[in-house]
Amino acid sequence: MVAGWYRLTLSATPGGGRIAGITLTEAYETGSRDLVERAQQRATA
């Protein structure tokens, strides 16, 4: 799990607004970082 907050960059458009960018600022994480790699190895086996 990754916990944190998002910062959205908005741009004005004639119809209102549009999301131009999203940035995640990580506060902390828990769990195994090698989980994705292990899943990829199992999928290709």
mmCIF entry with sequence, helices, sheets and N, C-alpha, C, O atoms, coordinates in Angstrom:
data_MODEL
# 
_entry.id   MODEL 
# 
_entity.id                         1 
_entity.type                       polymer 
_entity.pdbx_number_of_molecules   1 
# 
_entity_poly.entity_id                      1 
_entity_poly.type                           'polypeptide(L)' 
_entity_poly.nstd_linkage                   no 
_entity_poly.nstd_monomer                   no 
_entity_poly.pdbx_seq_one_letter_code       MVAGWYRLTLSATPGGGRIAGITLTEAYETGSRDLVERAQQRATA 
_entity_poly.pdbx_seq_one_letter_code_can   MVAGWYRLTLSATPGGGRIAGITLTEAYETGSRDLVERAQQRATA 
_entity_poly.pdbx_strand_id                 A 
# 
loop_
_entity_poly_seq.entity_id 
_entity_poly_seq.num 
_entity_poly_seq.mon_id 
_entity_poly_seq.hetero 
1 1  MET n 
1 2  VAL n 
1 3  ALA n 
1 4  GLY n 
1 5  TRP n 
1 6  TYR n 
1 7  ARG n 
1 8  LEU n 
1 9  THR n 
1 10 LEU n 
1 11 SER n 
1 12 ALA n 
1 13 THR n 
1 14 PRO n 
1 15 GLY n 
1 16 GLY n 
1 17 GLY n 
1 18 ARG n 
1 19 ILE n 
1 20 ALA n 
1 21 GLY n 
1 22 ILE n 
1 23 THR n 
1 24 LEU n 
1 25 THR n 
1 26 GLU n 
1 27 ALA n 
1 28 TYR n 
1 29 GLU n 
1 30 THR n 
1 31 GLY n 
1 32 SER n 
1 33 ARG n 
1 34 ASP n 
1 35 LEU n 
1 36 VAL n 
1 37 GLU n 
1 38 ARG n 
1 39 ALA n 
1 40 GLN n 
1 41 GLN n 
1 42 ARG n 
1 43 ALA n 
1 44 THR n 
1 45 ALA n 
# 
_struct_asym.id          A 
_struct_asym.entity_id   1 
# 
_struct_conf.conf_type_id            HELX_P 
_struct_conf.id                      HELX_P1 
_struct_conf.pdbx_PDB_helix_id       AA1 
_struct_conf.beg_label_comp_id       LEU 
_struct_conf.beg_label_asym_id       A 
_struct_conf.beg_label_seq_id        35 
_struct_conf.pdbx_beg_PDB_ins_code   ? 
_struct_conf.end_label_comp_id       THR 
_struct_conf.end_label_asym_id       A 
_struct_conf.end_label_seq_id        44 
_struct_conf.pdbx_end_PDB_ins_code   ? 
_struct_conf.beg_auth_comp_id        LEU 
_struct_conf.beg_auth_asym_id        A 
_struct_conf.beg_auth_seq_id         35 
_struct_conf.end_auth_comp_id        THR 
_struct_conf.end_auth_asym_id        A 
_struct_conf.end_auth_seq_id         44 
_struct_conf.pdbx_PDB_helix_class    1 
_struct_conf.details                 ? 
_struct_conf.pdbx_PDB_helix_length   10 
# 
_struct_conf_type.id          HELX_P 
_struct_conf_type.criteria    ? 
_struct_conf_type.reference   ? 
# 
_struct_sheet.id               AA1 
_struct_sheet.type             ? 
_struct_sheet.number_strands   2 
_struct_sheet.details          ? 
# 
_struct_sheet_order.sheet_id     AA1 
_struct_sheet_order.range_id_1   1 
_struct_sheet_order.range_id_2   2 
_struct_sheet_order.offset       ? 
_struct_sheet_order.sense        anti-parallel 
# 
loop_
_struct_sheet_range.sheet_id 
_struct_sheet_range.id 
_struct_sheet_range.beg_label_comp_id 
_struct_sheet_range.beg_label_asym_id 
_struct_sheet_range.beg_label_seq_id 
_struct_sheet_range.pdbx_beg_PDB_ins_code 
_struct_sheet_range.end_label_comp_id 
_struct_sheet_range.end_label_asym_id 
_struct_sheet_range.end_label_seq_id 
_struct_sheet_range.pdbx_end_PDB_ins_code 
_struct_sheet_range.beg_auth_comp_id 
_struct_sheet_range.beg_auth_asym_id 
_struct_sheet_range.beg_auth_seq_id 
_struct_sheet_range.end_auth_comp_id 
_struct_sheet_range.end_auth_asym_id 
_struct_sheet_range.end_auth_seq_id 
AA1 1 VAL A 2  ? THR A 13 ? VAL A 2  THR A 13 
AA1 2 GLY A 16 ? GLU A 29 ? GLY A 16 GLU A 29 
# 
loop_
_atom_site.group_PDB 
_atom_site.id 
_atom_site.type_symbol 
_atom_site.label_atom_id 
_atom_site.label_alt_id 
_atom_site.label_comp_id 
_atom_site.label_asym_id 
_atom_site.label_entity_id 
_atom_site.label_seq_id 
_atom_site.pdbx_PDB_ins_code 
_atom_site.Cartn_x 
_atom_site.Cartn_y 
_atom_site.Cartn_z 
_atom_site.occupancy 
_atom_site.B_iso_or_equiv 
_atom_site.pdbx_formal_charge 
_atom_site.auth_seq_id 
_atom_site.auth_comp_id 
_atom_site.auth_asym_id 
_atom_site.auth_atom_id 
_atom_site.pdbx_PDB_model_num 
ATOM 1   N N  . MET A 1 1  ? 0.838   -1.158  0.000   1.00 0.00 ? 1  MET A N  1 
ATOM 2   C CA . MET A 1 1  ? 0.000   0.000   0.000   1.00 0.00 ? 1  MET A CA 1 
ATOM 3   C C  . MET A 1 1  ? 0.895   1.236   0.000   1.00 0.00 ? 1  MET A C  1 
ATOM 4   O O  . MET A 1 1  ? 1.914   1.287   0.689   1.00 0.00 ? 1  MET A O  1 
ATOM 5   N N  . VAL A 1 2  ? 0.498   2.210   -0.772  1.00 0.00 ? 2  VAL A N  1 
ATOM 6   C CA . VAL A 1 2  ? 1.178   3.501   -0.785  1.00 0.00 ? 2  VAL A CA 1 
ATOM 7   C C  . VAL A 1 2  ? 0.179   4.536   -0.282  1.00 0.00 ? 2  VAL A C  1 
ATOM 8   O O  . VAL A 1 2  ? -0.949  4.610   -0.769  1.00 0.00 ? 2  VAL A O  1 
ATOM 9   N N  . ALA A 1 3  ? 0.599   5.327   0.690   1.00 0.00 ? 3  ALA A N  1 
ATOM 10  C CA . ALA A 1 3  ? -0.253  6.381   1.224   1.00 0.00 ? 3  ALA A CA 1 
ATOM 11  C C  . ALA A 1 3  ? 0.395   7.729   0.939   1.00 0.00 ? 3  ALA A C  1 
ATOM 12  O O  . ALA A 1 3  ? 1.616   7.869   1.013   1.00 0.00 ? 3  ALA A O  1 
ATOM 13  N N  . GLY A 1 4  ? -0.410  8.695   0.621   1.00 0.00 ? 4  GLY A N  1 
ATOM 14  C CA . GLY A 1 4  ? 0.104   10.022  0.329   1.00 0.00 ? 4  GLY A CA 1 
ATOM 15  C C  . GLY A 1 4  ? -1.008  10.917  -0.152  1.00 0.00 ? 4  GLY A C  1 
ATOM 16  O O  . GLY A 1 4  ? -2.177  10.706  0.173   1.00 0.00 ? 4  GLY A O  1 
ATOM 17  N N  . TRP A 1 5  ? -0.640  11.931  -0.938  1.00 0.00 ? 5  TRP A N  1 
ATOM 18  C CA . TRP A 1 5  ? -1.640  12.845  -1.465  1.00 0.00 ? 5  TRP A CA 1 
ATOM 19  C C  . TRP A 1 5  ? -1.279  13.210  -2.894  1.00 0.00 ? 5  TRP A C  1 
ATOM 20  O O  . TRP A 1 5  ? -0.125  13.135  -3.315  1.00 0.00 ? 5  TRP A O  1 
ATOM 21  N N  . TYR A 1 6  ? -2.314  13.609  -3.621  1.00 0.00 ? 6  TYR A N  1 
ATOM 22  C CA . TYR A 1 6  ? -2.163  13.990  -5.021  1.00 0.00 ? 6  TYR A CA 1 
ATOM 23  C C  . TYR A 1 6  ? -2.240  15.497  -5.168  1.00 0.00 ? 6  TYR A C  1 
ATOM 24  O O  . TYR A 1 6  ? -3.017  16.160  -4.481  1.00 0.00 ? 6  TYR A O  1 
ATOM 25  N N  . ARG A 1 7  ? -1.428  16.033  -6.071  1.00 0.00 ? 7  ARG A N  1 
ATOM 26  C CA . ARG A 1 7  ? -1.523  17.440  -6.462  1.00 0.00 ? 7  ARG A CA 1 
ATOM 27  C C  . ARG A 1 7  ? -1.952  17.447  -7.921  1.00 0.00 ? 7  ARG A C  1 
ATOM 28  O O  . ARG A 1 7  ? -1.291  16.869  -8.784  1.00 0.00 ? 7  ARG A O  1 
ATOM 29  N N  . LEU A 1 8  ? -3.064  18.106  -8.176  1.00 0.00 ? 8  LEU A N  1 
ATOM 30  C CA . LEU A 1 8  ? -3.596  18.193  -9.526  1.00 0.00 ? 8  LEU A CA 1 
ATOM 31  C C  . LEU A 1 8  ? -3.246  19.547  -10.123 1.00 0.00 ? 8  LEU A C  1 
ATOM 32  O O  . LEU A 1 8  ? -3.379  20.579  -9.465  1.00 0.00 ? 8  LEU A O  1 
ATOM 33  N N  . THR A 1 9  ? -2.799  19.537  -11.364 1.00 0.00 ? 9  THR A N  1 
ATOM 34  C CA . THR A 1 9  ? -2.564  20.759  -12.117 1.00 0.00 ? 9  THR A CA 1 
ATOM 35  C C  . THR A 1 9  ? -3.728  20.910  -13.084 1.00 0.00 ? 9  THR A C  1 
ATOM 36  O O  . THR A 1 9  ? -4.020  20.000  -13.861 1.00 0.00 ? 9  THR A O  1 
ATOM 37  N N  . LEU A 1 10 ? -4.389  22.053  -13.035 1.00 0.00 ? 10 LEU A N  1 
ATOM 38  C CA . LEU A 1 10 ? -5.562  22.283  -13.868 1.00 0.00 ? 10 LEU A CA 1 
ATOM 39  C C  . LEU A 1 10 ? -5.263  23.305  -14.948 1.00 0.00 ? 10 LEU A C  1 
ATOM 40  O O  . LEU A 1 10 ? -4.436  24.198  -14.765 1.00 0.00 ? 10 LEU A O  1 
ATOM 41  N N  . SER A 1 11 ? -5.946  23.162  -16.075 1.00 0.00 ? 11 SER A N  1 
ATOM 42  C CA . SER A 1 11 ? -5.837  24.167  -17.130 1.00 0.00 ? 11 SER A CA 1 
ATOM 43  C C  . SER A 1 11 ? -7.249  24.604  -17.508 1.00 0.00 ? 11 SER A C  1 
ATOM 44  O O  . SER A 1 11 ? -8.176  23.795  -17.547 1.00 0.00 ? 11 SER A O  1 
ATOM 45  N N  . ALA A 1 12 ? -7.392  25.885  -17.780 1.00 0.00 ? 12 ALA A N  1 
ATOM 46  C CA . ALA A 1 12 ? -8.700  26.428  -18.143 1.00 0.00 ? 12 ALA A CA 1 
ATOM 47  C C  . ALA A 1 12 ? -9.031  26.072  -19.588 1.00 0.00 ? 12 ALA A C  1 
ATOM 48  O O  . ALA A 1 12 ? -8.170  26.109  -20.467 1.00 0.00 ? 12 ALA A O  1 
ATOM 49  N N  . THR A 1 13 ? -10.286 25.729  -19.809 1.00 0.00 ? 13 THR A N  1 
ATOM 50  C CA . THR A 1 13 ? -10.789 25.470  -21.155 1.00 0.00 ? 13 THR A CA 1 
ATOM 51  C C  . THR A 1 13 ? -12.098 26.237  -21.312 1.00 0.00 ? 13 THR A C  1 
ATOM 52  O O  . THR A 1 13 ? -12.688 26.654  -20.315 1.00 0.00 ? 13 THR A O  1 
ATOM 53  N N  . PRO A 1 14 ? -12.554 26.427  -22.520 1.00 0.00 ? 14 PRO A N  1 
ATOM 54  C CA . PRO A 1 14 ? -13.806 27.167  -22.705 1.00 0.00 ? 14 PRO A CA 1 
ATOM 55  C C  . PRO A 1 14 ? -14.998 26.542  -21.971 1.00 0.00 ? 14 PRO A C  1 
ATOM 56  O O  . PRO A 1 14 ? -15.912 27.255  -21.557 1.00 0.00 ? 14 PRO A O  1 
ATOM 57  N N  . GLY A 1 15 ? -14.994 25.227  -21.810 1.00 0.00 ? 15 GLY A N  1 
ATOM 58  C CA . GLY A 1 15 ? -16.095 24.552  -21.135 1.00 0.00 ? 15 GLY A CA 1 
ATOM 59  C C  . GLY A 1 15 ? -15.927 24.454  -19.629 1.00 0.00 ? 15 GLY A C  1 
ATOM 60  O O  . GLY A 1 15 ? -16.790 23.879  -18.966 1.00 0.00 ? 15 GLY A O  1 
ATOM 61  N N  . GLY A 1 16 ? -14.870 24.982  -19.069 1.00 0.00 ? 16 GLY A N  1 
ATOM 62  C CA . GLY A 1 16 ? -14.642 24.898  -17.622 1.00 0.00 ? 16 GLY A CA 1 
ATOM 63  C C  . GLY A 1 16 ? -13.178 24.690  -17.303 1.00 0.00 ? 16 GLY A C  1 
ATOM 64  O O  . GLY A 1 16 ? -12.403 25.646  -17.260 1.00 0.00 ? 16 GLY A O  1 
ATOM 65  N N  . GLY A 1 17 ? -12.800 23.451  -17.080 1.00 0.00 ? 17 GLY A N  1 
ATOM 66  C CA . GLY A 1 17 ? -11.416 23.149  -16.734 1.00 0.00 ? 17 GLY A CA 1 
ATOM 67  C C  . GLY A 1 17 ? -11.068 21.734  -17.106 1.00 0.00 ? 17 GLY A C  1 
ATOM 68  O O  . GLY A 1 17 ? -11.940 20.908  -17.376 1.00 0.00 ? 17 GLY A O  1 
ATOM 69  N N  . ARG A 1 18 ? -9.774  21.466  -17.115 1.00 0.00 ? 18 ARG A N  1 
ATOM 70  C CA . ARG A 1 18 ? -9.300  20.131  -17.472 1.00 0.00 ? 18 ARG A CA 1 
ATOM 71  C C  . ARG A 1 18 ? -8.076  19.816  -16.623 1.00 0.00 ? 18 ARG A C  1 
ATOM 72  O O  . ARG A 1 18 ? -7.263  20.697  -16.344 1.00 0.00 ? 18 ARG A O  1 
ATOM 73  N N  . ILE A 1 19 ? -7.946  18.551  -16.214 1.00 0.00 ? 19 ILE A N  1 
ATOM 74  C CA . ILE A 1 19 ? -6.767  18.127  -15.463 1.00 0.00 ? 19 ILE A CA 1 
ATOM 75  C C  . ILE A 1 19 ? -5.591  18.044  -16.431 1.00 0.00 ? 19 ILE A C  1 
ATOM 76  O O  . ILE A 1 19 ? -5.643  17.318  -17.423 1.00 0.00 ? 19 ILE A O  1 
ATOM 77  N N  . ALA A 1 20 ? -4.529  18.796  -16.133 1.00 0.00 ? 20 ALA A N  1 
ATOM 78  C CA . ALA A 1 20 ? -3.352  18.820  -16.998 1.00 0.00 ? 20 ALA A CA 1 
ATOM 79  C C  . ALA A 1 20 ? -2.241  17.923  -16.455 1.00 0.00 ? 20 ALA A C  1 
ATOM 80  O O  . ALA A 1 20 ? -1.346  17.532  -17.204 1.00 0.00 ? 20 ALA A O  1 
ATOM 81  N N  . GLY A 1 21 ? -2.288  17.592  -15.154 1.00 0.00 ? 21 GLY A N  1 
ATOM 82  C CA . GLY A 1 21 ? -1.257  16.754  -14.579 1.00 0.00 ? 21 GLY A CA 1 
ATOM 83  C C  . GLY A 1 21 ? -1.635  16.287  -13.186 1.00 0.00 ? 21 GLY A C  1 
ATOM 84  O O  . GLY A 1 21 ? -2.414  16.938  -12.490 1.00 0.00 ? 21 GLY A O  1 
ATOM 85  N N  . ILE A 1 22 ? -1.080  15.162  -12.789 1.00 0.00 ? 22 ILE A N  1 
ATOM 86  C CA . ILE A 1 22 ? -1.305  14.601  -11.459 1.00 0.00 ? 22 ILE A CA 1 
ATOM 87  C C  . ILE A 1 22 ? 0.040   14.155  -10.909 1.00 0.00 ? 22 ILE A C  1 
ATOM 88  O O  . ILE A 1 22 ? 0.789   13.446  -11.581 1.00 0.00 ? 22 ILE A O  1 
ATOM 89  N N  . THR A 1 23 ? 0.346   14.572  -9.677  1.00 0.00 ? 23 THR A N  1 
ATOM 90  C CA . THR A 1 23 ? 1.587   14.181  -9.018  1.00 0.00 ? 23 THR A CA 1 
ATOM 91  C C  . THR A 1 23 ? 1.256   13.576  -7.667  1.00 0.00 ? 23 THR A C  1 
ATOM 92  O O  . THR A 1 23 ? 0.543   14.186  -6.871  1.00 0.00 ? 23 THR A O  1 
ATOM 93  N N  . LEU A 1 24 ? 1.770   12.375  -7.399  1.00 0.00 ? 24 LEU A N  1 
ATOM 94  C CA . LEU A 1 24 ? 1.589   11.724  -6.106  1.00 0.00 ? 24 LEU A CA 1 
ATOM 95  C C  . LEU A 1 24 ? 2.791   12.031  -5.228  1.00 0.00 ? 24 LEU A C  1 
ATOM 96  O O  . LEU A 1 24 ? 3.935   11.796  -5.619  1.00 0.00 ? 24 LEU A O  1 
ATOM 97  N N  . THR A 1 25 ? 2.526   12.555  -4.045  1.00 0.00 ? 25 THR A N  1 
ATOM 98  C CA . THR A 1 25 ? 3.560   12.746  -3.039  1.00 0.00 ? 25 THR A CA 1 
ATOM 99  C C  . THR A 1 25 ? 3.384   11.641  -2.008  1.00 0.00 ? 25 THR A C  1 
ATOM 100 O O  . THR A 1 25 ? 2.391   11.610  -1.281  1.00 0.00 ? 25 THR A O  1 
ATOM 101 N N  . GLU A 1 26 ? 4.352   10.737  -1.949  1.00 0.00 ? 26 GLU A N  1 
ATOM 102 C CA . GLU A 1 26 ? 4.252   9.572   -1.080  1.00 0.00 ? 26 GLU A CA 1 
ATOM 103 C C  . GLU A 1 26 ? 4.597   9.941   0.356   1.00 0.00 ? 26 GLU A C  1 
ATOM 104 O O  . GLU A 1 26 ? 5.623   10.568  0.617   1.00 0.00 ? 26 GLU A O  1 
ATOM 105 N N  . ALA A 1 27 ? 3.725   9.543   1.288   1.00 0.00 ? 27 ALA A N  1 
ATOM 106 C CA . ALA A 1 27 ? 3.975   9.754   2.713   1.00 0.00 ? 27 ALA A CA 1 
ATOM 107 C C  . ALA A 1 27 ? 4.655   8.520   3.317   1.00 0.00 ? 27 ALA A C  1 
ATOM 108 O O  . ALA A 1 27 ? 5.616   8.636   4.078   1.00 0.00 ? 27 ALA A O  1 
ATOM 109 N N  . TYR A 1 28 ? 4.137   7.335   2.963   1.00 0.00 ? 28 TYR A N  1 
ATOM 110 C CA . TYR A 1 28 ? 4.748   6.086   3.421   1.00 0.00 ? 28 TYR A CA 1 
ATOM 111 C C  . TYR A 1 28 ? 4.212   4.937   2.590   1.00 0.00 ? 28 TYR A C  1 
ATOM 112 O O  . TYR A 1 28 ? 3.243   5.095   1.847   1.00 0.00 ? 28 TYR A O  1 
ATOM 113 N N  . GLU A 1 29 ? 4.841   3.786   2.716   1.00 0.00 ? 29 GLU A N  1 
ATOM 114 C CA . GLU A 1 29 ? 4.364   2.582   2.047   1.00 0.00 ? 29 GLU A CA 1 
ATOM 115 C C  . GLU A 1 29 ? 4.562   1.383   2.951   1.00 0.00 ? 29 GLU A C  1 
ATOM 116 O O  . GLU A 1 29 ? 5.436   1.375   3.817   1.00 0.00 ? 29 GLU A O  1 
ATOM 117 N N  . THR A 1 30 ? 3.744   0.380   2.739   1.00 0.00 ? 30 THR A N  1 
ATOM 118 C CA . THR A 1 30 ? 3.872   -0.870  3.479   1.00 0.00 ? 30 THR A CA 1 
ATOM 119 C C  . THR A 1 30 ? 3.798   -2.020  2.479   1.00 0.00 ? 30 THR A C  1 
ATOM 120 O O  . THR A 1 30 ? 3.275   -1.868  1.375   1.00 0.00 ? 30 THR A O  1 
ATOM 121 N N  . GLY A 1 31 ? 4.318   -3.145  2.875   1.00 0.00 ? 31 GLY A N  1 
ATOM 122 C CA . GLY A 1 31 ? 4.255   -4.319  2.019   1.00 0.00 ? 31 GLY A CA 1 
ATOM 123 C C  . GLY A 1 31 ? 5.571   -4.581  1.302   1.00 0.00 ? 31 GLY A C  1 
ATOM 124 O O  . GLY A 1 31 ? 6.557   -3.864  1.477   1.00 0.00 ? 31 GLY A O  1 
ATOM 125 N N  . SER A 1 32 ? 5.553   -5.619  0.500   1.00 0.00 ? 32 SER A N  1 
ATOM 126 C CA . SER A 1 32 ? 6.749   -6.072  -0.208  1.00 0.00 ? 32 SER A CA 1 
ATOM 127 C C  . SER A 1 32 ? 6.904   -5.345  -1.530  1.00 0.00 ? 32 SER A C  1 
ATOM 128 O O  . SER A 1 32 ? 5.984   -5.353  -2.348  1.00 0.00 ? 32 SER A O  1 
ATOM 129 N N  . ARG A 1 33 ? 8.051   -4.715  -1.756  1.00 0.00 ? 33 ARG A N  1 
ATOM 130 C CA . ARG A 1 33 ? 8.323   -4.015  -3.019  1.00 0.00 ? 33 ARG A CA 1 
ATOM 131 C C  . ARG A 1 33 ? 8.590   -4.994  -4.154  1.00 0.00 ? 33 ARG A C  1 
ATOM 132 O O  . ARG A 1 33 ? 8.425   -4.630  -5.319  1.00 0.00 ? 33 ARG A O  1 
ATOM 133 N N  . ASP A 1 34 ? 8.990   -6.209  -3.857  1.00 0.00 ? 34 ASP A N  1 
ATOM 134 C CA . ASP A 1 34 ? 9.288   -7.157  -4.936  1.00 0.00 ? 34 ASP A CA 1 
ATOM 135 C C  . ASP A 1 34 ? 8.061   -7.951  -5.373  1.00 0.00 ? 34 ASP A C  1 
ATOM 136 O O  . ASP A 1 34 ? 8.189   -8.888  -6.161  1.00 0.00 ? 34 ASP A O  1 
ATOM 137 N N  . LEU A 1 35 ? 6.899   -7.606  -4.889  1.00 0.00 ? 35 LEU A N  1 
ATOM 138 C CA . LEU A 1 35 ? 5.678   -8.325  -5.226  1.00 0.00 ? 35 LEU A CA 1 
ATOM 139 C C  . LEU A 1 35 ? 5.375   -8.264  -6.722  1.00 0.00 ? 35 LEU A C  1 
ATOM 140 O O  . LEU A 1 35 ? 4.988   -9.274  -7.310  1.00 0.00 ? 35 LEU A O  1 
ATOM 141 N N  . VAL A 1 36 ? 5.543   -7.107  -7.344  1.00 0.00 ? 36 VAL A N  1 
ATOM 142 C CA . VAL A 1 36 ? 5.271   -6.968  -8.774  1.00 0.00 ? 36 VAL A CA 1 
ATOM 143 C C  . VAL A 1 36 ? 6.235   -7.832  -9.583  1.00 0.00 ? 36 VAL A C  1 
ATOM 144 O O  . VAL A 1 36 ? 5.821   -8.510  -10.523 1.00 0.00 ? 36 VAL A O  1 
ATOM 145 N N  . GLU A 1 37 ? 7.504   -7.809  -9.224  1.00 0.00 ? 37 GLU A N  1 
ATOM 146 C CA . GLU A 1 37 ? 8.489   -8.626  -9.942  1.00 0.00 ? 37 GLU A CA 1 
ATOM 147 C C  . GLU A 1 37 ? 8.159   -10.108 -9.826  1.00 0.00 ? 37 GLU A C  1 
ATOM 148 O O  . GLU A 1 37 ? 8.244   -10.838 -10.813 1.00 0.00 ? 37 GLU A O  1 
ATOM 149 N N  . ARG A 1 38 ? 7.790   -10.553 -8.652  1.00 0.00 ? 38 ARG A N  1 
ATOM 150 C CA . ARG A 1 38 ? 7.433   -11.970 -8.464  1.00 0.00 ? 38 ARG A CA 1 
ATOM 151 C C  . ARG A 1 38 ? 6.205   -12.334 -9.293  1.00 0.00 ? 38 ARG A C  1 
ATOM 152 O O  . ARG A 1 38 ? 6.146   -13.426 -9.857  1.00 0.00 ? 38 ARG A O  1 
ATOM 153 N N  . ALA A 1 39 ? 5.229   -11.438 -9.372  1.00 0.00 ? 39 ALA A N  1 
ATOM 154 C CA . ALA A 1 39 ? 4.028   -11.698 -10.176 1.00 0.00 ? 39 ALA A CA 1 
ATOM 155 C C  . ALA A 1 39 ? 4.375   -11.789 -11.658 1.00 0.00 ? 39 ALA A C  1 
ATOM 156 O O  . ALA A 1 39 ? 3.835   -12.638 -12.368 1.00 0.00 ? 39 ALA A O  1 
ATOM 157 N N  . GLN A 1 40 ? 5.269   -10.924 -12.132 1.00 0.00 ? 40 GLN A N  1 
ATOM 158 C CA . GLN A 1 40 ? 5.691   -10.976 -13.539 1.00 0.00 ? 40 GLN A CA 1 
ATOM 159 C C  . GLN A 1 40 ? 6.414   -12.282 -13.838 1.00 0.00 ? 40 GLN A C  1 
ATOM 160 O O  . GLN A 1 40 ? 6.209   -12.865 -14.903 1.00 0.00 ? 40 GLN A O  1 
ATOM 161 N N  . GLN A 1 41 ? 7.244   -12.748 -12.935 1.00 0.00 ? 41 GLN A N  1 
ATOM 162 C CA . GLN A 1 41 ? 7.957   -14.019 -13.143 1.00 0.00 ? 41 GLN A CA 1 
ATOM 163 C C  . GLN A 1 41 ? 6.976   -15.168 -13.208 1.00 0.00 ? 41 GLN A C  1 
ATOM 164 O O  . GLN A 1 41 ? 7.126   -16.064 -14.039 1.00 0.00 ? 41 GLN A O  1 
ATOM 165 N N  . ARG A 1 42 ? 5.982   -15.159 -12.354 1.00 0.00 ? 42 ARG A N  1 
ATOM 166 C CA . ARG A 1 42 ? 4.981   -16.239 -12.368 1.00 0.00 ? 42 ARG A CA 1 
ATOM 167 C C  . ARG A 1 42 ? 4.149   -16.201 -13.651 1.00 0.00 ? 42 ARG A C  1 
ATOM 168 O O  . ARG A 1 42 ? 3.774   -17.247 -14.181 1.00 0.00 ? 42 ARG A O  1 
ATOM 169 N N  . ALA A 1 43 ? 3.863   -15.002 -14.148 1.00 0.00 ? 43 ALA A N  1 
ATOM 170 C CA . ALA A 1 43 ? 3.031   -14.873 -15.347 1.00 0.00 ? 43 ALA A CA 1 
ATOM 171 C C  . ALA A 1 43 ? 3.753   -15.373 -16.589 1.00 0.00 ? 43 ALA A C  1 
ATOM 172 O O  . ALA A 1 43 ? 3.116   -15.876 -17.515 1.00 0.00 ? 43 ALA A O  1 
ATOM 173 N N  . THR A 1 44 ? 5.085   -15.239 -16.620 1.00 0.00 ? 44 THR A N  1 
ATOM 174 C CA . THR A 1 44 ? 5.843   -15.670 -17.798 1.00 0.00 ? 44 THR A CA 1 
ATOM 175 C C  . THR A 1 44 ? 6.294   -17.103 -17.700 1.00 0.00 ? 44 THR A C  1 
ATOM 176 O O  . THR A 1 44 ? 6.827   -17.643 -18.670 1.00 0.00 ? 44 THR A O  1 
ATOM 177 N N  . ALA A 1 45 ? 6.098   -17.746 -16.552 1.00 0.00 ? 45 ALA A N  1 
ATOM 178 C CA . ALA A 1 45 ? 6.545   -19.134 -16.367 1.00 0.00 ? 45 ALA A CA 1 
ATOM 179 C C  . ALA A 1 45 ? 5.609   -20.119 -17.038 1.00 0.00 ? 45 ALA A C  1 
ATOM 180 O O  . ALA A 1 45 ? 5.838   -21.327 -16.979 1.00 0.00 ? 45 ALA A O  1 
# 
